[in-house]
Amino acid sequence: MAEFISAIAAARLISSGDTVGISGFVGCGHPEAITKAIEEIYLAEGKPQHLTLVYAAGQGDGREKGMNHFGHPGLLKRVIGGHWNLAPKLGHLAVEEKIEAYNLPQGVIVHLFRAIAGHKPGVITHVGLKTFVDPRLQGGKLNALTQEDLVEVIQLGGKEWLFYKAFPVNIAIIRGTTADERGNISMEKEAMVVEALSLAQAARNSGGKVIAQVERVTKAGTIDPKLVKIPGVLVDAIVVAPAHLHEQTFAGDYNPALSGEIKLPDTSLPTLPLDERKIVARRAAYELIPHTNINLGIGSPEGVALVAAEEGLGDYLNLSVESGPTGGVPLGGLAFGAAINPEAIIDQAYQFDFYDGGGLDVAFLGMAQLDRRGNVNVSKFGPRIAGAGGFINISQNAKKLVFCGSFTTNGLEVMISDGKLVIKNEGKVAKLVEQVDQITYSGELGAANGQPVIYVTERAVFVLTREGIQLTEVAPGIDLKTQVLDLLPFPLPVAPNVKTMDERIFRPEPMGIRDRILAKEAD
C-alpha cells in the first residue's frame, strides 16, 4: 500500500546515480511540488548527485519551474529529453558541457517507457531517419561530452529503421488529481493524462519506485474504477501538494473547460490582432479540410485554431495535440498541450501510435529555419537548444504538412493598408538560410516520399519539390524581387504562374472562407 509522505521525504527516496523519469507536458501534469523539493534537498545537502533525467515533453515555464529545478551542476549526469526550450537552465548545462545531453523525439521517449515496462530491448521505428537523431548525423547528441550511442541504424525486411535502446528507470515521478487510501489515482481535474501510466509501469518493472503527486485524498474504494488511471499496486509514495504547486497549467488557474467539466461557447474564444502571425494563420487555414485529423504545433500554428473558430469552422474540424486531447480548440503558450472543450483525452503514447502510423491528414507546424532543400529546423540555433518535442514524429508521418512562420524575425514590423501588406521594419534575422543549423525535418525524405509540403510566411508561400523549395505565391503589396528574392542567400526557383495571396487575408473583417473550406469535403 502506498505511503503518504511530504515532498521532502519523497525527494529523499532518490539515490545518487538513479535514472529519474518525470511525466508532464509544459505545466500540465508536472509534479511541481516534488521537483521543487528535489532542488531544495540538493541545495541544502548536496545530494542526490549524478542523476539521469528522462522526460518526453518539455516541462517548465522558461524560467524557474518544471525541469529548471534540476539545473544545477552536480545534480545531473545526463539528460534524455524530448524538448528543452522550456527549461533553459538545463540547456545552459548542456551548452557548457556540464552534463551529457540527448534530444530524442518525444513520441519515441513515451514509447520507450512502454518498451521498458515490457522488458523489450527498445523501440524500432522509422521516426528520426535523416534528421539530427539519425546516428549518421548526430544521434541526438547535443554536445561533445555526450559519447554513448543510444540510437542505431538497423535493417529489417530490406528497409532501414532506427533502434532506440531501452534502459532501466529507477524512479518515476507522476501526477494525478485524487488518490484513495490504497494509492489508486484518478485525473479528473487534469488537462491531460500524458504518459503517467507507461512511466509508472516502466519504473515498477525496473525494480524502481513510483512517486505520485496529487491535490486531494479520498476513502479507499470511492473512486470509480473506470476513472482510475494509475492503479495503486504501482504506487509507492504519494505527496499531497498545496494548490500553488499543483496548477492545472503554468498559465494560470484551473479551467474546467480543459478537463471536460464544462463546455465553453465559441464566442468566448479570443481573436488575434491582424499582424504577421494572423496573416500566416489565415493563409494556412486555407489548407484545412473538414472532418480530417489535424495537428497544430506550438508557435505560429496555434493561431490556425483561433482563425478557424472566427470563420465558423470549429465544428467541422478534428483538431488534436500530441499530448492526448482530441477535439476542441488547442491552446498555446504555457497552456500548450491542453485544449478548450476537448472531446476525448487519451494517453500520450496512444496518440503517438496514431500519429506515427500516418493517422494525421494534415499537420500545421512551426518553422524557425528553412533552407533551399526544404529542410526545417526548430530544435537548435547556434548554441541555443530548443529541442524537437513531437515535431519529428508529426512531420515525418502526416499525410500533408503546412509549415508556418514569418519571413524574418527579431524586429519585423508589418502593417495592413487597403488589403495590402506593408513591411514597416524588416527583421534582423532571416529564417530562410543556405543550410539549417540542425535538420529537424528532412526535405529530402519528404520529397522522396511524395509528401505534400507547403511553407507559409506573411509575404510569400513556397512548396517542396524534388529539387527543393519553389515560390508559388506572394502577398499583395510585396515586391517579389526586393522584399523576397533579394533577401535570400540562395537563388530560388519561382513558379511560372506565381499567384497573389487572397486579399481577404489582409483585411480586418473575417475572410468568409467557410463555404470554400467546406467545399473541399465534396471534392
Stockholm file with secondary structure:
# STOCKHOLM 1.0

chainA/1-523         MAEFISAIAAARLISSGDTVGISGFVGCGHPEAITKAIEEIYLAEGKPQHLTLVYAAGQGDGREKGMNHFGHPGLLKRVIGGHWNLAPKLGHLAVEEKIEAYNLPQGVIVHLFRAIAGHKPGVITHVGLKTFVDPRLQGGKLNALTQEDLVEVIQLGGKEWLFYKAFPVNIAIIRGTTADERGNISMEKEAMVVEALSLAQAARNSGGKVIAQVERVTKAGTIDPKLVKIPGVLVDAIVVAPAHLHEQTFAGDYNPALSGEIKLPDTSLPTLPLDERKIVARRAAYELIPHTNINLGIGSPEGVALVAAEEGLGDYLNLSVESGPTGGVPLGGLAFGAAINPEAIIDQAYQFDFYDGGGLDVAFLGMAQLDRRGNVNVSKFGPRIAGAGGFINISQNAKKLVFCGSFTTNGLEVMISDGKLVIKNEGKVAKLVEQVDQITYSGELGAANGQPVIYVTERAVFVLTREGIQLTEVAPGIDLKTQVLDLLPFPLPVAPNVKTMDERIFRPEPMGIRDRILAKEAD
#=GR chainA/1-523 SS CCEECCHHHHHTTCCTTCEEEECCBBTBTCCHHHHHHHHHHHHHHCCSCSEEEEESSCBSCSSSSGGGGGCSBTTEEEEEESCCTTCHHHHHHHHTTSSEEEECCHHHHHHHHHHHHTTCSEEEESTTTTSTTSTTTTTTBCSTTCCCCCEEEEEETTEEEEEEECCCCSEEEEECSEEETTCCEECTTCSCCTTHHHHHHHHHHTTCEEEEEESEEECTTCSCGGGEEECGGGCSEEEECCGGGSCSBTTBSCCTTTTTSCCCCGGGSCCCCSSHHHHHHHHHHTTCCTTSEEEECSSTTHHHHHHHHHTTCGGGCEEECTTSEESSEECCGGGTTCEESCSEECCHHHHHHHHHTTCCSEEEEECSEEETTCCEECSEETTEECCCTTHHHHHHHCSSEEEECCSEESSCEEEEETTEEEEEECCSEESEESSCSSCSBCHHHHHHTTCCEEEECSSEEEEEETTEEEEEEECTTCCHHHHTGGGCSSCCCEEEEEEECCGGGGSSSCCCCHHHHHHHHHC
#=GC SS_cons         CCEECCHHHHHTTCCTTCEEEECCBBTBTCCHHHHHHHHHHHHHHCCSCSEEEEESSCBSCSSSSGGGGGCSBTTEEEEEESCCTTCHHHHHHHHTTSSEEEECCHHHHHHHHHHHHTTCSEEEESTTTTSTTSTTTTTTBCSTTCCCCCEEEEEETTEEEEEEECCCCSEEEEECSEEETTCCEECTTCSCCTTHHHHHHHHHHTTCEEEEEESEEECTTCSCGGGEEECGGGCSEEEECCGGGSCSBTTBSCCTTTTTSCCCCGGGSCCCCSSHHHHHHHHHHTTCCTTSEEEECSSTTHHHHHHHHHTTCGGGCEEECTTSEESSEECCGGGTTCEESCSEECCHHHHHHHHHTTCCSEEEEECSEEETTCCEECSEETTEECCCTTHHHHHHHCSSEEEECCSEESSCEEEEETTEEEEEECCSEESEESSCSSCSBCHHHHHHTTCCEEEECSSEEEEEETTEEEEEEECTTCCHHHHTGGGCSSCCCEEEEEEECCGGGGSSSCCCCHHHHHHHHHC
//
